[in-house]
């Protein structure tokens, strides 16, 4: 079948069109062929049907093998970050019982979702009833599983490979009943906060509702559970790029007059990193960059009845306080990217009105916002590294 690193892929929502082509060409058994199938026919539904045929063919030919006993899986990534830092994320993959979101439930969202991806994933799930990639959730476990996860390093893993970035991936299947019970009991207290996979979770809920009470695997969803108290979680920001009716000189003046903005020379990201005040953010315009800081009192005056954890977020200050004043005429388009260079390209080469560079939230911020019952604006955080697709599949039949 080939080396494992040739067979896995990232989650569907971070695969660019160019990356989709590269992964398809990388290996005929690469998981992208069911995670993000191409649409080559005239009927849109054909690509979902192709994904199902591909999955069934892999099962029948032995490319995929069903575990002989019920199992949970420990997945560990010893990563090298884009900045060159090293760290570890280890957690447990298992079936998470579905329940509707709610402040007092065991599964909490932290950001808003968009309808398009849910419709796409639901169409795929109807045609191919398989959890193709796990959602990624964090919990506060005070390091309770850390000794067990560390001790697994003395066992041969069931899967092991180093990816193109130098990160080491290992997977252990855990099938002893006593160990499964121990893992389940450690995760049971919750709550779990979804770090990555809101659309997949809501898709699973919608698909479950369509089954009209018929029992089956659809009552759960595959989930990668990580202890935020013990692992080296990395959260990157999602920056914004905006098209609107405001002219460049209007944006310049509004940023200076309403938020005491400061025009900066050189790298806007470095200028932002040096700020220690409340809610700093950098606006990238056609001919300049302007750094502003949003006073806490301004945020409280507008959002004082909302939770403190939610009000403390830079991205909330941006959407609730800054953008209504900078773009009072409204925004025509809004895109998200984690790459500052892409922000600059869209503004300078494609004449978007402005880009906004944000600081990353902390993993603890994400957890506390979710526990407060609030949701961040869409695309507010980017947890890294991602749990790869293709190591474990979970059929719902």
N, C-alpha and C positions, 0 to 999 in steps of 0.2 A: 504493500500500500504506500510505502514511502515514509520518510521521517515525519514525526508528529507535527513539527513546526510548519510543515508544508500543508497540513490538513486543517489547521485551525484558522479562525478569523476573528476580528473584533465584532462587537455587537453591531446590528444593522444600522443604527442611527449615527454611527461615526464613520461609516464606510462611504468615501467619496465615489463619484462615478469612475474616476481613474483607478482608484483602489479596487473597486468592484471588478473591473476588467483584469487587473493584475492578479487578483486572487483566483478568478476563474481560470486564468491561464497557468497559475502556479501548479495546480494539481487537479486531476479529474475527480478526486474525492475530497476536495476542499469544502468545508462546511458552508461556505458562502453560497453554494449551489442550492441549499435549502433555506438558509438564513435570509438571503437577499437575491432571489432568482431574477434573471432577466426576463423582460417581456418581449418575446420575439414574434409572437403571433398577432392576429387581429383582435382576438378577444382578450380583454384585460385579465380575465379570470384564468387564462391559460398558464400564466407564470406560477400561480398558486398550485394548480393541478400538477405542473411539472415538478414542483418541490415535493409534493406528496409521492409522485412516481419515483423520484430520485431516492427518497428516504426508504420506500418499500424495496426498491431494487438493492440498496445497500444492505438492508436486513436479510433479504433472501440470498444474497451472494456471499454473506459473511464479512463484508466490509465493516458492518456494525454487528455487535454481539450483545444479546440480552443477558444481564447478570443472572446467574443461576439462583442467587439468594437475595433477599431484600438488603439493600445497602445504603449507607450514607457515604459521603466522600469528603475528605479533607484536601483542600486545594491551597497550595502555598506558592507565592510568587516572591522570589528574592530579586528585587528590581534595581535597575539603574535608571534614575529619573532623567528627564531631559536636561536638568542642570548638572548631572553627573553624580548626584547624591545616591547613596545606597540605602535600601530599607527592605522591610518585609511586610507582606500582607498575607496572613493565613486565616482560613475560615472553613466553615462547614457547608457543603452543598447537600440539600435535602428537599423534601416536599413540604411546603408551607401551606397549611390549611387556609383557604380563602375566607376573608370576612370583609364586609364593607368598611370603608374608611370611617373613622370617627374618633373623637378626642380620647375616648375611654376604651378604645379597642386595642388589640395587640399589634396592629399594623398601621403605621402612620405615614402619610405622604409629607414631603417637605416643599414641593414646588408644583405649580400649576401645569396642566397638560394642554395639548392642542388636539383637535378632533381628527386631523388628517392621518397622523401615525396610528391612531387607534383603529380607524377604519381599515387601513392597510394590514395591520397585524391581525385583526379579527378575520379578514378575508383569508389570510394565510392559515390561521388556526382552524377555520372551518374546513378548508381543503386538506390540510395536513395537521391532524390533531396531535401535535407533539410540542412539548416545551423544548424549543431548539436551543435557546440560550437562557441562563439563569438571570433572574433579577438579582440585584445586589443590595443587601440591607445591612445596616449597622445597629448595634445594640450596646448597652453599657453593662458589661459582664465582669468588670473589675479583674480581668485577667484570669478568671476561673479555669478556663480551658487551656491556658498557656502551657502548663507542664505536660499535658497530654500531647498537644500539638508539637511541642519541642521534642518529646520522646519519639514521636513518629519518624523523626529524622534517622533513627537507628534501624528502621525497617526499610527494605527495598520498596520504592514507590511503584505503583502500577503504571504510571506514566511519568516521563521525565524528558525535558528538552530545554534547550536554550534558544531564545528567539533572536531576531535580527538586532535587537537593541542591547543584547548581552544579559537580559533578565532570565533567570532560571525558573522554570515552571515544574512543579511536581504535584502529583495527585495520588492519594491513597484511598482505595476502597475499604470501607470499614463495615464488616458484616457480622462480627460477633455480637450476639444479642445484648450482652452486658455493656459493650462499648457503645452500641446504638442507643441504649437506654440512657447512658451517661451523657452522650451528646444531646439527646433530646431534652433531658431534664435541665441541662445547662442553658439551653435556648428558650425553654418554656416560659420563664418569668416575663420576658419582653420588657417594654415593647420593642418591636423592630421598626426602624425608620428606613424607608426606601431611599437609598442613595442614588441608585441608577436603575431605571426600569419602570418608571411610573406608567408609561404607556402599555408596557407588557402586563403589568398587574391589572390595570383597568380593562385591558383586553380579556384577560383571564376571567375577570368578574363577569364581563358581558357574555362570554362564551358559556360560562357556568349557568348563567340565568337562562340561556336559550335551551338548556337541556331539560327544563321543566321537572326538576326533581329526580330525574333518572340518576341512580348512583353511578359513580365512575371516577376515573382519575381527574376529571375536570374540576373536582371540588378542591384541588390543591394546585400550587404552581411551584416550579423548581426555583430555589432561592439559594444564593450564596450569602451566608451570615457571617459577619465580621465584628469582632469585639473592638469597639472604638477606644476602650481603655487600654488595650494591649498592643495594637498593631500600628504600624507607621503609615497612617492614612494621609494621602496627599489630596488636596482640593485646589483646583485651578479655577480662576474666574472665567465666566463667559463675558466677553466684551460686546459692545453694541455698535452697529453702524446704521445711520438713519438717513432717510430721504424725506424732506419736508419742503414746505413752501417758503420758509424763511430764507432771506438772502444772507450771504456770508457776513456782510457788515452788520446785519441785525443780530445774528448769533454772537458775533464778537462783542457788540455793545451790551447785549443782555447778560452775557456771562460776566462782564466787568461790572456792570451797574448793579445787578441783582444779587451776585454772589461774590463780589470783590475778587474777581478772577485775576490771575497773574499770568501774563504771557511768558512762556518759557522758551529757551533756545536749546537745541540739541534733542536728545532722546526723551520723549514724553514719558516713557515707562520709568526711566531712572528718576525723573522729576517727581513722579507719583510715589515711587518707593521711598523717597526721602521725606515725605510728609507724615507727620504724626498727629495732626489735628483730627477733628471730627469729620467723618464722611468725605475724605478727599477723593477726587476723580479727575481724570485728564480728558479734555475735549480736544480731539484732533480735527482741525479745520484745514481748508485748502492751503493756506500760506503760513500757518502757525499752530501752536498748541497752547491751550489755556488750562491751567490747573485751578480748580476751585475747591473750597471746603464748605460743606453745608452745616451750619450751626445745629447743634442738638435741639436747641429751643425751637428752631423752625420746623424740625421734624415732629417734635412733641406737640406744637401748636396745631399742626394739621392732622396728626394721627394719635393724639394723646389717649384715646380710648382703646387703642390696640395694644397687644402685648409688648412688653419691653424688649423681649428677644427679637421680635419681628422688626420693631422700630430701630433697633441697633444696626441693621444691615445697610451697607452702602447701596446695594441694588434697590432697596426700598426707598431710600432717600432720593435716588435718581428718578425712579418711575413716579413716585408720589409727590415729590416736591420740585425737582429740577426740571424735568422734561415739560410739565405743563406750563412752566414759565418761559422756557427757552423755545418751545415750539407751540405757542398758543394757537396757531393756525391748524395744528394737527400734524401727524406724521403719516406720510404716504406708504412708506415701507420701513421695516425694521428687520435686520438680520443679526445673527449671533455667531461669534467665532471666539475661540480661545487663543488665537494667534494675533499678537499686536501688528505683525507685518501685514496680515490680511486687512486689518483696519486701515492702515496707511494706504495700502494699494487701492481699496475701494474709494477712499476719499480723494486721493491724488490722481489716480489713473482713470477712475470711472465716475468721478464728480458727484459722489454721494455728499449729502449736506454736512455730515459730521460723524465722527467716531467717538466712542466713549470708552476709555480704559478704566477698569475697575480693579480694586484689590481682591484677592481671594478671600472667601469666607473661611472660617475654621470649621473643622468637622463638628466641634462642640456647638457652634452656632446653628448648624443644620439640625442637630439633634434637639436642641432646646426650642427652636422655632416649631418643629414638628410636635413636640410635647405640649406646646402652648395652644395647639389647635389651629395655628395659622399655616399658610402656604407662601413660600417665596414666589416672586414672579417667575414665569417660565424661563428656563435656561439660566438659572442663577448660580449653579455650581457644576463643576466637572470633576467627579471623583476619578482618581488615577492611582494605580493602573486598573484597567478594566478586566473583568472576568472574561476570559476568552470563550468563544463559541466553538464547540466541536469536541470537547473533552467528555462531556456527559450530555446525553439526550434523555428525555422522559416522555414516553408515549402515554397518551391519555386513554388508550384503548386496552 
